Each structure stands twice: as C-alpha cells, then as structure tokens.
Amino acid sequence: MAQTVTQSQPEMSVQEAETVTLSCTYDTSESNYYLFWYKQPPSRQMILVIRQEAYKQQNATENRFSVNFQKALGDTAMYFCAFMKHTMR
C-alpha cells in the first residue's frame, strides 16, 4: 500500500505569541515509520522541527500528527509534514 500524507491547512496567519497547531493526516499499512514536521523560512533551507517514531504516540494518534507551539517572530515559514518508512538493516 502506498503511504499518503495530507496537510489540511494550506495557509494560516497567526499573530506573535499565539498558539499554533500544525496538523496532518497519514495513511499507511507500515508498522515501522517516522513522521516529521519541517519548516522552510523564506529563501532558506528546510529545518527539522520534530521527528516522531511510529511506536511513540505523543503527537501521532489515530493517523493524525500534530505539533503545537507559540509563534515567535522567526517562525514565519512554509511548514511541511513528511512520512518515511523505517527500514531495518
């Protein structure tokens, strides 16, 4: 089965110090995988915000992966949710 990741909010505007919730949904039949949130500030490289392993359920439950934070001035960016299958070697 192919893995899919969907971000429901294409764009949002938040004032400084407001709480932001980024959410995405994912669909997979894999049991070993990672979920990620990245941010890409204007004209800069992507930066890892958080990584979640499949067996840990802090931020990923019922095929939803969310992260909350208070917006600071430097948080203006494009945010991306990503999925990666974990392969054992």
Secondary structure, DSSP 8 states (H G I E B T S, - for coil): ---EEEES-S-----TT-EEEEEEEEE---SSEEEEEEEE-TTS--EEEEEEETT--SSEETTEEEEEEE--GGG-SEEEEEEEE----
